Amino acid sequence: MQIGYARTSTHDQVAGFEAQQRDLTAAGCEKVYWEQVSSLARRRELESAIEFARENDCLVVTRLDRLARSVGDLVKITERLTSKGVALRVLTLNLDTATPTGQLMLNLLSAVAQFEREIMLERQREGIAKAKREGRYKGRAPTARRQATAVLALRSNGASPADIARKLGMARSSVYRVISAAQPTT
């Protein structure tokens, strides 16, 4: 059985979402799981599709980035599929892991993606080091410090740290840190 999986990150991506559904149906998918959720969030429909898949089934996606958020994620997903005897098919790459060539291509793509990621991180570290040497890199401004005035104002009005954290969208520990830093030392 061909099982399709379609995903977009936001509800605004209507055209891309419809195109995925159309392509999966045209590819012969008898059942299509779909969701509109960030790849960083829990993907319930992907989990359902993998759970539903049985030996000799094939999970079909239009593009690799619709399935996995990283090389590590792709490896975990393909290992789960392989352990169940389920193949993976990526339409845009004409890749099918039911064939030895498809398995090779997936491994090569994963290796290249991992290499690109490592090179990008290395360049990023070099750029940050250079900026630090030149005194241009300050790092990310701590969120709690930017909201210290609001934290202290709410606290002086009797708000609890939990209420302050909820109202300002910050961690309660950060609220305590701001309050503690504002108290005079003896």
N, C-alpha and C positions, 0 to 999 in steps of 0.2 A: 504494500500500500504506500502511496505517495502522500506524505503529510507535510503541508505547507506551514511556514511560520513567517508572519509579516509584522514589522514593528516600525513605528516612528517615535521620535523623542517627544514631540508635542502634538497637541490636537490641531495646531495650525497647518501641519504638513499634510493636508487633505489629498492633494494631487499625487504626491509620492506614495501615500498610503493606498490610494485606489489603484495606482499602477502596480504596486506589489501584489495586491489581491488579484488583479487581472492576470498578471504574468504567472502567478502560482496556479491559478485555475487553468490557464492555457497549457501549463506544463503537465497537467494531468493530476493535480493534487485532489484527492477525494475528500480530504478534510483539511481545513485551513484554520490555524490558530492565529489570532491577531491581537495586538495591544498597542496602545499609545502611551508609552512610558519611557523615561530615560534609561539608557543602558546601565546606569549606575544604581537604579532602583531595583527592587525585587521584581523579576519578570515572571509573574505567575503563569501566563499563557505559555511561555517557553518551557517552564517546568512541566506544565500539563501535557504539552506536545511530546516531550521526552518520555514522560511517564506512560503516555498512551502508546508510543511506538513499540512494536514487537519485532522479533527476529525477522530478518529479510525485508523490513520496511525501509523507507528512505525519507529522511527529513530534508525538505527542500526550502531554500531561502533564495531570494533574488540576488542579494549581495552579502558578502562576508561581514561587513560592518553592521548589518541588520541583526546578525546572530551574536557576535562576540565583541566585547568592549576592549579586549587586549589579547595578546598572544597567549598569556597564561589562561585567560578565560576560554579562549578557543581550544586550547589543549585539554582543559577540564571537560568541556562539552563534548569534544570528539572522543575522549576516553570513555565517557559515559555511554555515548552512542555505540562505540565499538564493543564495549562490554555486553551490550544488549543485542549485538549482531545487526545494528542499524547503520545504514550508510548515510552519508551527507552529500547533498548535491547543491552546488552554488551556480545559479543560472548564468549570471553575467560572466563568470570565469569558465563556463562549460566544464566544471570540475565535478567529478563524481567519485567519491571514495570507495565505491563498490569495485573500482578497477585499480590495478596496481599503479597505473599512471596517475590516477586521481589522488591516491595516497601520497605518491611522491610529490605531486604539485602542491598539495596542502602542506606537507612538511617544508618544502622550499619556501612557500609563501610565509609560513610562520617564522622561519629562520630569517628571511629578509626583513620582515616587519620588526622582529626583535633587534636585529642589527641597526635598523634605522632609528629605533627608539633609543638604543644605547648611544649612538652617535649624537642624536639630538640632546640627550641629557649631558653628554660630555661637553658639547658646545655651550649649553646653558651654564654649566658649572664654570667653564672658562670665562664666560662673559660676566658672571657674577663676581668672580675673583678679580677680574680686571677693573670692574666698576668699584669694588671695595678698595683696591689699591689707589684708585683715582679719587676716592672719597665721594663717589656719586651714588653708592648703593647704601640705602638705609634699611632695607628690608620692609616687610609688611608692617604697617602701623597696627599696634594691638587694638583690637576692637573695643575692649573694656575701657582703655584709657581715653578713647575718643568720646565715650559716653559717661565719663566720670561725673561730670556736672549734673547730668540727668539722674544718675544713680543716687548721688548725694541729695539732690532735691527731693526725690521720691522718698528716700529714707527719712529725711527730716520731716516729711509730712506723715510719717508713721507707717509707710508701706513695708511689708516684710520682704526679706531678700528673695523669696520664691516669687512673690508678686512682681517685684522689680525685674527679675530675670524674665518672667513671662511677658511683661509689658514691653521690655526693650529688646526681646529676642536674643538674649545672651545666656550663658551658663551661670547657674547660681554661684558656682565657685568664683567666677569672675566678679560677681557682685560683692561677695565677701572680700575679695582681694582689694577692690576699690575702696570699700568701707574701711578695711584695715589700714590701707595706705594713707587714708585721710585723717586717721586718729593720731593725735599728738603722741610722740614717744616720750617716755619719762626716764 
